[in-house]
Amino acid sequence: MSVLEKLGMIFYVVDRNATTFERPEEVPKYINEALPVLFMLVVVEWVVNLATGRGRVRTGDVLTSAGHGLLYETSKLTFVWTELCLYDWVYQRRLIDLDWSAPVTWWVAAIGADFAFYWYHRATHEVNLAWAAHQVHHSSQDYNLSTALRQSVFQRLFSLPAFTPLALLGVPLPAVIVHIQLSLLYQFWIHTEMIDSLGPLEWVLNTPSHHRVHHGANKWCLDKNYAGVLIIWDRLFGTFEAERRGKKEGKEGKRGKEQIAYGLVDQPQAYNTLWLQLFYYKAVFEKALSMETWGDFFKALFYGPGWSPGSPRLGDPATFTDVQASRPLYNPRPGLWQEIYLVVQYIITLLVQQLLVMNYASVSWAEAGILMAFVVATLVLIGAIYDGWEWAEWLDIARCIAFVFYAYTHAITPWPALDLALSLCLALSALHQSYRALTRPTKAPKRKKAH
């Protein structure tokens, strides 16, 4: 697939015949194939923002978002379409027969999958247990293309009830898999502040303006604009909210007092990808276990995140915190050279992950598990270094040394010269981190208070 074709997929501009398949195993991994292009666009947006002074760029936040994207795609190697595991069983009991190759089937799948996504997405905001998975997508305080990469490795498990009814309508599984991927790719480009309004298209399509509202933590932004591709579902079901532009200020046209505060209402102060994927589950079950009745226990799990005993299903909006865009940003800075080092480590990990995907069918489970562990460990340690974990650098040294020893006895890539280059790079990385760890000032002991 050419770069131009991959760019077209991001805007749902595809050839119907080229995206129609008879069997699920024939469907390409569109998202993984597009990853290099997505990361290229993230870098382009980053450079343009720096050159024009349009907005802040936090390297740690971008790396965290990109790390979630890599973690999401890596997890799919083990849990391949688990959210559709019962789809075929329901399809055997379908009410209608649709020819897998017919144009009408492609269009029914496209519109049906988008309609199903609306309700699935809405459920992830209105059911606390599902929100525990989806919240990671909203955890960035910035709004740029990298934010789209923040995906939960667990939220696919909650999509089964939403998409399975399409099986009763006779929509073949391959068509659903195609349009779920194309919908997610479409939603990539709407995560930007560089596009203001798209005029008449705003009435039909989900656009950056609409989706900025969805990512807002301001009270007026909560539980709005759930659309995937078509905004018409929000308009029909009463969840649409237009962007409040306020008065224009200066030549850059910044939004005045209506500026959106991105992120979560209770914003976590961390860049650790694995922790951000998991931390809210603890809060959900702590809330449920604090309830005095079994009824409230289950309501804490399946009602909205803002629910409390005696309140409506989604909580009382009057009690919600009205977050403002002026709240401080989490922005730890480990130093320029260390940030460059972390960017390089991410690029190496992206390369390893892509090679793993391409050769997954031919490697053993043990080899795949070791390379997956390397990917996850790198992403966790990038965040841990930003977050200032005391032992992060020492653990990173162990990661680098383990890679060098593994690469000495196992081929990582089909090219020995590239394997050697990767091993040298990781060996130098271990030396770099050793120097930092050994020369870092030790914390002064706390003085005892005088009595």
N, C-alpha and C positions, 0 to 999 in steps of 0.2 A: 504494500500500500504506500502510495507516494505521500509526501508531506502535504501537498495540496489536498489530497483526499482526506487526510487526517484533520486538516483545518476545517474542511467541509463538514465532517462529522460533528465537530464542536457546535456548529450552527444547525444541526439536523438536516443538512443539505447532503443527501445520499441518493444513490441509485436504488430504486425499489428492487429491481431484479438482483442486484449485487448483494442485497441485504435480506434475501429470502432463502431459507434453508429447510430441508426436509427433516434432518436429525439434529438433536441438540449438540452432539459432538462436532458438528460442522461449523457451528457458530464461532467466529473469531473472538478473541479476547480484545474487544475494541478499546476498552479503557487502558489496559496494559500496553497495547500497541501505541496508543496516543500519549502515554506518559512523557516520553522525551519532548514531544511538541508542547505539552502542557507546561513542563518545566521551562522550556525555552520562552514561552509567553510570560511566565512568572518573572523571568529575568528581564525581559524586554520592558514589562510594566515597571519593574523595580528601577531600571536605568532611566526610563522616562520620568518617573517621579523624582529621582535624584536630580536629573538635569533641569527640570522645570520648577523644582521646589514646590510641587503640588501637595505633597503630604509627607508624613513621617515614614521612615522605613526602619523597622526593628529586625535586625538580622536573626535574632533568637526566635522571634515570633514566626518569621518565614520558615526557618529550619524546622520549627515545631510542627507547623502546618504541613510542610513537605514530608516530615517524618510520619505523620498520621496517614498520609496518602500511600506511602510505601508500606506501612504496616497493614493497611487495609488490603492492598493488592497481594501482599505476601500471604495473608491469612486465607485468601481465596484459594490458594493452592491446596490447602488441607480441607477447607469447608467449601467445596465447589457447589454453589447454588443450593445450599442446604435449605434456604427459605422456600424453594420450589420442590422439595423432595416428595410431597404428596400430590403435586400438580398432575402427574401422569395418571395417578389413581382416580382422581376426579374427572380427568379428561376422558377416561374410558366410559364414564357415565354421562357424557355430554348430551345436551338437549338439541344441539344443532351441529351439522357437519359442514365444516369450511375446508375448502381445498387449500392445502398449505401453499400452493404456488399462485393462487388467484390474487389479483390486485386488491379485491375487497377485503381479503384476509389481512393483508399488510395494513390497510387503513383502519380496520376494526381493532387490530392489535395496537396500533399507534395511539388511537384515541382512547381505547379501553385501558391501556397501560397508564396513560397520563391521568385519566379519571381515577384509577385505582391508586396511583401515587398520591394524588391529592388527599384521599382519605387515610392512606397509610401515614403520610407526613403529618397530617392533622392529629392522628392518634399518637404519634411519638411526642407531641407537645401536650396532649390532653390526658395521657395515661402516665402516671409517675414512673412506673417500672420501665416503660418504653423510653421515657425522657432520659432515664439514667444512661441509656445507650446513645441517644441522639444529642445530648447536651454537648458532647465534645465538638460537634460541628459549629457550635455557637460560642466556643470558649476563647476565640481570638478577639482582642480589643481593637484590632485593625480590620479593615474591610478591603481586601485586595484579592487578586486571582489566587494567591496561595491559600486563602481562607477556604476556597472550594475543596482543597485537598484534605481538609480535616473531616475524615469519615470514621465512623465507629466500626470496629470489627464485629460487633454484636448486633447492630440494628437490622441486618438482613434477616435475622431470626424472627423479627416482628412483622415482616412484610408478607408472610405466608397467607394470613387471612385476607389481605387486601387484593392480592393478585390471583388467588385460586378461583374466584368466581368466573374469571375469564375462561377457565377450562370448561365450565358448563355451557358457555356460548360457542364452544368449538374452536377456540383460538389455540393453535398448536404451541407447544412449549418453546420450540426454537424462535417463533415470532415474539413471544413474551421476553425471552432472554435478550433478543436484539434490541427491543424498544426500551427495556429497562436501562441498558447500557447507553443507548443514544440519548435518553432523557438525562442521565447523569452527566454525560459529556456536554449537553446543551447548558446545563446548570453551572458549568464551569465559568463561562464568559460573563455571566450576570453578576459575578462577585467582583465588582470594580466600582470605584468612584470616578473613573475617568470618563464615563459615559453618562450624560445628564438625562435627557429625555429623548425618546424615539418617536414622538408625535403620535399619529393615529395607531401605530403598532401597540402602544401602551394599553389599548382597549382589549386586545386579544391575547398578546403574548406576555409571558413573564419576562420582565426586563430588569436591568440593574437598579432602576429607580424603585420598582416594586420590591425587589429582594433586599434592598438596603433597609427598608422598613421591617422586613421579616427578621433581620439580624439585630435589630435595635433592642436594647434593654430598657429604653424609656417606657413608661407605663402605656402610652398610646400605641406603642409598637407591638406589645405582647399579643401573641396568639393571632397574628394577621399574616395574610399572603402566603398560603401553603403551597401554591401552584408549583408544578414542575416546568412544563412548557407553556400551557395555556392558562392565562389568568382568569379565563371565563368561569372556572369553577369557584374561585373566591368570590367573584361578583354574584354568582347564582346562589351561593350558600351563606352569604352574609359575613365572610371573613376578610373582605377586601378593605385595605386602608391605603390611601394615596400618600405619597411622601409630602411632608409639610416643609415647604421650601423656605418660608420666612422671608425676610428682607435680604436682598442681595448685598453683599459687602465687598467692596473692592473689585479689582479687575478679574480676580480668580473666581468670583461668584460663590463664595463660601456661604453655606446655609447659616443664617443668623441664629436667633434664639431657639430655632427648631432643630438644631444640629443633633444628629443621632449619636447616642452612646452605644457603641458596639460591645458585644460580649455578653456575659451572663449577669443576672441581677446580683447574685452572690459570686463575684468574680474570683476564681482560684488564682493563687499567686504561685504559679509553677509552669515550667516548660517541659516537664518530664512526660513523654508521650504515653507510656504505659499507665502511669498514675492518673493522667487526665482521662484515659479510657475507662478507668475502674472506680475512681474515688466516689462518684455519686451513688453507686450501688450501696455503699456503706451508709450514706445519709438516708437513703430510702428505707432500708431495713431498720435502722435506728428509729426512724419516725414511726414505722409500723409497730415495732416492739414497744414503743412508748404509749400506745393506745390502750384504753381501759376495757374495750369490748372487742369481740371478734369482728363485729360489723365495721368498726372504725379501723381495725387492723387491715382488713381487705380494702377499705376505702383509701387508706394511706398508700396502698400499692397501685390501685387501679383508677383512682380519681386524679385530678390534676395536681401538678407540683405545688400549686399555691393553696390547695385545700387544707382546711383544719376543721375539727369537729364543730358542727353547727353552721358551717358556711356552705354556699352552693358547691356544685361538683368541681368547678374550676377555681374555687376560692373567691374571696371577696376583694374585688379590685381596689376598694377604698383602703385596704390594709397593705397593698403592695408598695414596695419601695419605688419612688419615682427617681430612677437613675438619671443623672445628668452627664453630658459629654465632657464636663470639666473634671471628672474624677481622674485620679492619677493612673498612669499606665505602669504595668509591671515590666520593667526593662533592665534586668541585670546585665552588666557589661564585663565579661572576663578579660578584656583587653583586645586590641586590634589583631595581634599575631595569633592569639588563641582563637579568635573568631574565624580568621582565615583557615587555621588548622581544622576547625569544626566543619567549615564548608567543604574542605577537601575530603574529610572523612565521610561526609554525606554523599559526595559524588562517587567515591569508591564503593560505598554501600549500594548506591543506585545501580552501578555497573554489575556488582555481584548479584543483586536481585534480578536484574534483567537476564543475566546469563542463566540463573537458576530457573526462571520461567521458561526460557527457550529450550533448556535441556531437561526439564522436569521429568519427562516420560522415560528418559534414559538413565537417570541417576538412581541410586539405591535410596531407600527410606532413611538410612543412617546418614548418607551424604547430604540429602535434602534437609534433614533435621539439623545437622551441624551448620549448614549455610544459613538456614532460617534463624538459628540461634545467634549467629554472627550479626545478621541484619537487625534483629530485635535488640541485642546488646548494644550495638552502635547507637541506635536511635535513643535508647534509654540513657546511655552515658552522655550523649550530646546534651540532652535536657538536664541531666544531673550536674554536669559541669557548669552550665548556665545558672542552675539553682544553687550552686555553691556547696554541693555535698562534700563533706570532708574527705571521703575515700574515693571520690569519683576518678581522680587522675590515676591513682594506683590501680583501680579496676580497669581503667582504659589501657594502661600499660599491659596488664594481663591479657586483655582482648587482643592487642596488637601482636604480642608474642605468640599467643595461641594460633592466630592466623598464619604467622610465619612458619610455625612447626607443621601445621596442617598442610599448607601449600608445598612444603618440602617433600611430602609423601603422596600428595593427591593433586591432580590437575584441576585447577579452578576454571580455566578457560581452555579453548582448543588451541591456544597459541602459547608455547613455552616462553617466548620473549615477554609476553604480557604478564604471565604468571610471575616471572622474575621481577618485572617492574613493580607489580603489586606487592610482592614480598619485600623488596627494597623500600618501598614507600611506607609499609607498615613497620618495618624495622626502624626507619628514621623517625616515624611517629612515636614509637616506644621511647627512643632516645629523647625526643622533644618533651614528652610528658614526664619522663624521669627527671630531666633538668628542672622543669617547672615545679615538680613535687618536692625535689630536694632543696630548691632555693626559695621556696615560698616561706614567708615569715610565719613563725609559729604564733599562735594566739597567746597574748599575755595572760597569765593567771589572774583571776578576779581577786581583787583585794577585799579583805574582810572589813566589814563596816565597824567603825570605832563605836564602842559603847560608852 
